[in-house]
Amino acid sequence: MNASTQSFDRLVEEINQTAGGVQRDRGTLFERLVVTYLKNEPLYANKFDHVWMLADVPDRYGIPKKDTGVDIVASDKLTGDLTAVQAKFYQGKVGKATIDSFMAEMNKSYYANGLIVSTIDDWNKNAEADFENTTKPISRIGLTDLKNASFDWSQFSFAKTENPIQKTHKAIRHYQQEAIDESLAYFKDHDRGQLIMAPGTGKTFTSLKITESLMSQQGKQTFYLLYLVPSIQLLTQTLFSWNADVSDELELVSFAVTSDNKATKHKNEDEDLAPEDIGFPATTDDRQLLKNLHSLKTSSQKRLLVVFSTYQSIDVIHRAQKEGFPDFDLIVADEAHRTTGAHALGEEASFTKVHDNQNVSAKLRLYQTATPKIYGPDAKKKGADSSIEISSMDDEALYGQEIYRLGFGTAVSQGILTDYKVMVLTVSEQAIQKDMQQSLADAENGLNIDDIGRIIGVWNAMIKRKSFSDAVSGQPMKRAIAFTNTIAHSKKIAQEFNQVVNDYLGDKADDSYSIDVKHVDGTLNALQKKDALDWLADDTIDDNQARVLSNVKFLTEGIDVPNLDAVIFFAPKHSQVDIVQAVGRIMRRYEDKDYGYIILPIVIPADVTPESVLDDNKTYQAVWDVLRALRSTDERFNAMVNKLQLNNKKPDNLDIIGVGDAPDEAIDGSGEAVDSASGSDSEQLSLELNWKEIETAIYGKIVEKVGNRRYLEDWSQDVRKIANRFITAINLTLEDKQSASSIAFAKFLKSLQHNINQEIDQDQAVEMLAQHLITKPVFQALFDQYSFVNDNPVSQAMEAIVTQISDPSFEKELTSLQPFYESVKLRAQGIDNAAAKQQFIVTLYDKFFSTGFSETTQRLGIVFTPVQIVDFIIKSVDFALDKYFGKHLADENVHILDPFVGTGTFIAETLNYLATQMKAGKITLADITRKYTQELHANEIVLLSYYIAAINIEAVFDEINGPEKYIPFDGIVLTDTFESTEQTETLDQDLFGGNNERLKKQQEVPITAIIANPPYSVGQNNQNDNQQNVHYSKLEAHIASTYVQNSQSGLSKGVYDSYIKAFRWATDRIGDKGVIGFVTNGSFLDSGSTDGFRKSLYDEFNYLYIFNLRGNQRTQGEQSRKEGGKIFGSGSRAPIAISILVRDGSDQHELLYHDIGDYLSRKAKFEQITNFQSIQNIDWQQLVPDDNNDWLNQKDPNYQ
């Protein structure tokens, strides 16, 4: 309770004490209080120029001074109209007789309208009916309105009622100023746009200041504005807040327009406020609206004229404009998500009429909401097919572009809102049946086992009790709103809540924390609703108590209780917008508030298994509804859900809490943890329920039900758009060939050509810069403890060139992409283990390249190696080294190279393999460290692959290395492996000096083992597509003198495929002794054009292990089915083979072959590869090449 409301309560107390029980004196003092309110509450201060006690009304008005129901008279400053005011301390229920004399007096000719200030909420039906049957506008306000006035009551004294009360002004916050500035700039070139701001960040205030700024910018003497809202409740709040916050330099004229409540009269739980509860005269008539406009006096002050209207009343505005009401300078469409939806062509719902100037004419439109609503392509197509028109907020023709967005995550990170935490309370049915027999047996309470369980869950949630423990985590919650599915259910929960909790707590109930639950619904009048909210917001609640308002709908839009702790969902709420609005209520900042809590109580059946937990969609619909709504509106929550399965540590903002037996000791509201030794019964129940497995299964079910399986794939579409923006921005910077940027870029391009290969052109160089700019925030987020971007030599070179080519336009483009960088950071940060980081970046890279840079994929033959194959090759190479050389991968001076490292899987898995040997006691950490820092080598030609591989490898080693200092991987080089041995001259030392030093070092050491998945590319189909494969004269000359020369077929094109070039290069690189482990296209096994290649392999190697994985999907029919699944999935339709080739310098030559088999699925092939582990465990078939150099399908020499 703030100082002003405390002061008001003291003033009411003073009235009672001063009057000494005399009703007349109490009434007079209260009338003076009301006069002060009408003079100082900004809405009325802006409306009235005089407020008189009845006795003080000037004689010129001819009003009798005898009290016949009217106590106060107010004069409208703009029209001169008089308002009759009744202000009485009512006692008991307000009946028709109580207000009859006032109603009769108000209807006399000298009054234009009336206002009743009621001190009690309870009005009977006849009194309510009097409001509806009056011929003049009449309003009603209550004690709550006076108490929560916009001014400070502590400045008022009955002794000095004429003393002025100082008005305070709300300051514009920095983010609101950003929205204002963006709007001013935007509306210079556009006529409609969107303002997206999270609940509680001040949309209403911001739109007022945007309006004032537009008025100033346009130099208008009078600015006409239409403010549209979906409910009278919201209209009332906006009307009061705009009048409170408008600048003193402006004269604010307010008109209120509502629908004819007699025509739309209904009573149910969703009912809005009645027009009389606005506290301000409202009209339902276009003629009255015009009359109000024409009766305005002229003013020298600049005038902001605002029509506050519900969407349902838009036809009143339409008719008024047809009769001469001016066009609006601006329409503010509040809660704009309500203006979306479907309607038949040619027919418009009241909420969608705002879009069309034919319905309401305006120069500008501002659509504001916290929850923009967008319909997917399927819904739009279905609508079009059925002649249904769909309004969706991604339709720029209707809504314009987003001018400014402030989402939940940003608002929380900037300290504007309090963060929220989701608590899923899983209550054991077993515990309910054991401890709740009294509640279960009570036929009168109407509660089933789920209701009882959820009530117990809510009590445990609000006391913040930990899973199956008597410990609590901090101060308990004090205030919550609860949503149920029906009024009857809400009443039942409110009525039985404490009885159920008492049954649960048993003899500890009296000393324990308790929760009072009160039911509210739309059948209450405005005064009763406000009183209920005051009861909830009261700061004087006892420490050991809490309060909950239970309802179906009315506590969504426009409710502002900053000290609200939680929102509880007893039942599903299918509208995502309603859920987000409800969550918005708990995110208002308040002193000592750590989180706003979303409580989801569920009951777990006694016989549930982890595999089947939460399978019943209907029972647990509330959970899925709420989590999906959060995912749709908060990118942080979306990222968290999609990282659940990656991370070892569970998220801070989603708690799965197991609830079992009642606590062993009473838990009060102190927030102090109970002795951890207690709670033994709950701990036993936890074991019986297999709780840890169930908890893990629930997290998994959340990913399944709420997560987006295409999360990274969808993201890659965004990344491609951003990459194109970078590419466009860089190219624009380079248009002036004489500029410093172009000169620096030319030097950069020359360095790339010199260091990688001569075929790199400007487009490819620009693409590399775009890749660098895109990946930078990913790496910074994933590996924030080590500054890869600043420390890696290639990254340093790329950063240097980005700095050199930057100009103001480029910098502006980078600034505009800041939200993208924040999005990247959000999705990538917080992944807490190396394996998950590997999975994240490899998946991103895969999806990124396949959708984002398809030309690069095609040009370089990029496919990704399944880890089962990588592990098989590593173990096989280790076995071969031991068998033929008496060495192991871990041994000193055994240098290992992956010349086509991709995302680093081979090197990373080599480190993991060595780590398993260390755990087995075969090697030490020092062996792995030496291997990592001196004897592991990798080359990569694609910048993005290079970055990811480096970070991937570093992350794996860092996890193996434990808490020791992070060590970068110096063994990786950005280079074209084939080109790296073509050059003889000194490498360029300028931009890429550090990278070149690494390459030199690599070239100086003997390589013992080469492991890789070489690229597959045999030349492009279209010679004009600028993607022809690069040629390497030395390498191709050696191919010609071996593979081609040894051929009998006369066909040579196939031996120039990239993967066969890789065999030639690797054979040359290992020299006389070494091992090659490749997974490649398997076409070479039986292709006519590769007979010379087969002969060379057999001649040059001593032991050849060829594992044919088949999968040739270039075949058809039965043969295609026999070939089985594609090892690389959609990455390649070619057959695949693993080749382990040993060169030991002997004269021995053995060709060992194994066919994986017919009709095997991809999964079955992986299972077989995993079971084999390495070449050691395969039953090999020894082949002898024939005179035609054939290994398979050898011909009978008698028929040649």
C-alpha positions, 0 to 999 in steps of 0.5 A: 500500500503506497503513501497516498492510499494510506493517507486516503484511509486516514482521511476516511477514518478522520471523517468518521471520528470528526462526525462523531456518528452524525451521518449528515456531518459524515456526508458533508466531509465526504462531499468535500473529499469528492470535490477535491478529487474532481478538481485534481484527478486529471480526467476531471480536472481537464473536463471541469473548470468549476466544481461547487458544493451545491450551496456554492453554485452561482445563482445564474444557473437557477439551481435550487439550493435545497438538497434533493439528491444532488450534492455537488455541481461541476461545469464543463470547461469546453461546453459549459454543460453542468454535471450533477454529482451525488456523493454520500456515505451509503450504508447497506445495499444501494437500492432504487429508493436510495438514488430516486431523488437524485435521478429525478433531479439530474433529469431536470433541464439545467443538468446535462449528465450525472455522476454518483460516487458510491462508497459501497459496491452492493447495488440491487437490480432495481438500482442497476436498472435505473442506470440503464433507463435514464435518458441522460448519460450517468456514471458511477465511481467508488471508494477504490477510484478515490483511493487510487487517485492519480494525485497524492492524498497526503497533500490534502487536509480538511483544514485547508481544502483550497490548498493546491495539490502538486501534479507529478509527471511520469518521465519517458524511459529510454526504450520508450523514447526509442519507440517515439523516435522510431515512430516519428521517422517511420511515419514520414514515409508510411501510413500504418505500422506496428508497436510491439511491447511486452505487457507492463512496459508502458504501451499506453503511455508510449502511444500518448507520447508518440501522438504528442510528438506527431502533433508537434512534428506536423505543427497542428493546432488541433490533432484528431485521434481515435483510440480503439480498445476491445473493452470498456474496462480498457477504455476506462483505464486508458481514458484516465491514464492519458488524462493523467500523463498528457503534457501541460502544453496541450489541452486534452479533449476526451470523448468516450464512445461505447455500443448501445448496452441495451442492444447487446445486454447479456450477463455471463462470466466474460461480461465487460464493464457497463458504460456507466462504470467508466466514470465519464459520460459516454455516448452510443449515438453519432449525433451526440458525438457530433453535438459534443464536437460542435459545442466545444468552445474555441481555444488558443491552446493547442488541442488534442481531441481524442475519441476513446472508443471500443472496436464494437462501436466503430459504426458510431464513428463511421456514421459521425464521419459521414455527417461531418466529423473530421478525419482522424490524424491518427488511429491507435488500435490497442490490443491489435491482435484482436483485429486479426481473424477470419471473416467472409469476403465482403463482410467485416467483423467489428474488430477488422473494420479499423483497417479500412478508410471506408469504415473509419477515415484516418491519415495514420494508423498505429497498431499496438500489442504485446502479442502480435497474431500471425496466421500461417500459410496453411491457414491463409490458403484454407481461408482463400479456398473458402472465400474467407478473408484473413487478417494477419499481422504479417500483412503489411498492407493492413498493419504496416511494418514493425516500427519498434519491438520490445519483447519479454526477454529484452524487457527482463534483461533491461530491468523493465520487467521481472522475469517469470518462472514456470512451476509444474507441480506434479502431485502423486495420486498415491499420496492423495489416496493415502492422506486425503481420505476425508476430502475424497469421502466428502460427497458435498464438496464436489471435488474429484481426485484431480481437483484435490491434487491440484489444490495441494499442488498450489499450496506447495507451489505458493510456499515454494516447497522443494521436491519431496522435501520439507525445505523451501526456497525463499519467501512464500508467495502472497498474491495470485490469480487463478484461472478455471474453466467454469464459474461453478468450478471457480466457486468450488475451488474457492469454497473448498480450498482451505478445507482440502489443505487442512485435511492435507496438513492435518494437526499442523494446519493451524500453524502453517501458511494458509491461502484465502481464495475468493471467487470473482466473475463478470457478473460483479459490477465495476465497484465490486471488481475493483474492491476484489483487486484492492483486496488482492493488492493489499500490502498488509496481508499477514506474513503467514497468509496469501490471497488468490482471486479465482476466476474464468476470464475477467482478469486478463487485459488491463489489470495492473496489480504490480505486487502480484506474485503468480498466475495459476492455471487449474484448467486449460486456456486455449487462447495463447494471447490470453495466457500471455496477457495473464503472464504479463500481469505477474511480470510487473516490477515490484520491491523485493519481487524476484520472479513472477510465477506460473503455477501448473498443478498436475496429478500423476496417476499411481501406476504411471511409468516414466515412458507413459508420463503425461501421455493423456493430452486432455488431462495435461492440456493446461501444461501444453497450452501455457508452455506453447504460449510462452514459446510463441511469445518469448524467444528465450523460452523457445530457446530454453525448450529447444536446448532441454535435451542438449543440456545436463543442467536443467533450466532455472526458469522451468521447475518440475517439482514433485509433491508427496506427503504433507510436511513433517513440521508446520511450514509458516510464511517466514521463508526459512528452510526447515531442517533438511533431515525432515521430510523422510516420508516424502523422500521414501515416496520419491523413491517409490515413484521412481521420481528422478526418471519421471522428472527426466521423462517430463522434461523430455515430454515437454520437448516433444510436445512444445519444442520445435523439431525444425528449430535450427532448420527454421533458423537457417532460413533467417540466417540466409536472409541475414547473409544476403543482407551482409553480402548486399551491404558489403557489395555496396561498400565496394561499388567505388573501386577507388575507395579505401574500402575497395583497395583494402578488399582487393588486398584481402582477395589477393591474399585469399587467392595466394593462400587458398587458391587462385580460383577464389573470386570476389563473390566468394570472398564477400560470402566468406566475410558474410559467414564471418559476421554471422558466426561471430555471435554464435561463437561468442555465446557458445564459448564466452570463456574463450575469445575465439573471435579475437584469438584465432589468426584467421578470425583476426584477419577477417575482423581486420578486413571488416574494420577496414571496409567499414563505412557509415552505411555498412555500420548502420547495417550492422547496427540494424542487425543487432536484434539478430545478434541478440537472437543468435546469442539467446539460442546458443548461450547456456549450452553446458557441455561439449557434446551438446555444443558439438551437436548444436553447431554441427546441426546448425552448420548442416542446416545452414549450408544445405539451405543457406549456401547451397552453391557452396555445398554443391561446389565443394561436395560438402556432406557430413560424416555420421559419427559411427563411421568416424569412430570405426575409422579411428579405431581401425587406424589405431588397430592398423598402426599397432598391427603393422607398425607396433604403434598407437594413435596416442604414441609420440611422433605419430602425427595425424592429419585430417586434410578435409576437416569439415566441422572437426568430427574426425579430430574431435572423436580422436580426442574422445577416443584417446580420453576413453583410453586415458580412463582405462589407464592406458595413456595419461592426460599428458599424452593427450595434451601433447597430441592436441598441441603438437601432433593433431593437424587439420585443414579446411577450405570453407571459412565457416567449417574452419571456424566450427571445426576449430571451436569443436575440437577446442571444446572437446579438449577443454572438457577432457582437460578439466579446470585447466586453462583453455588451450586453443587448437593451433593445428588447424589451417585455413587452406585448400589442401590440394593447393597447399602442395602446389606452391613453391614460393613464400606464402603471403605473410600480410593478412594471413601470417599466423595461418601461414605459420601454422601451414608451414609447421604442418608441412615440415612434419611427417604424417603417419595417419590421414583420416577424412571424409574427402569431398565428392565432386567431379565437375559441374554439369553447366560450365557457365555456372561459375562453379567449375572445380579448381584444377591443380597442375602438379596433383593432376599430373601425378594422377595422369602418370599413375591412375590414368596411365595404369588404366586399360579402359581409356576413360579418365574423367572419373579419376579427377573426382575430388575424392580420388584426388584426395587418395592421390594427395594423401598417398603422396603425403604419408610417404613410404609408411603410414595409414589412410582411413577414408570414407568415400564414394564407393563407385571406384570399386567397380567403375570402368573408368577407375580401373587404373586407380584400383591398380595403383592402390593395389600396387602402392599399398601393402594392405587394403581393407575395403568395407563396402557400405553400398547404398547406391541409389542411382540404381532402380527397382530391385537392385535399388532395394538391395543396395539399402539405405543411404549412409549419408542420407540426403547428402549423397545418392552414391554408394559408400565405402570405407578404405583403410590403406596400410603402406609399410614398405614391404613387398606384401600386397593383400586386398581384403574386402567385406560387403555389408549385405543386401536390403539393409536400412541405414539404421541397420548398417550403422548398428553393424558398423558399431558392433564391428567397432573396427576392421579387427572384428570383420570376417574379411574376404581376400580378393586378387585383382584380375588382369583387367584391374577388376576387384569385383564382378571379374570376367571369365578370361575365356570370354574376353 
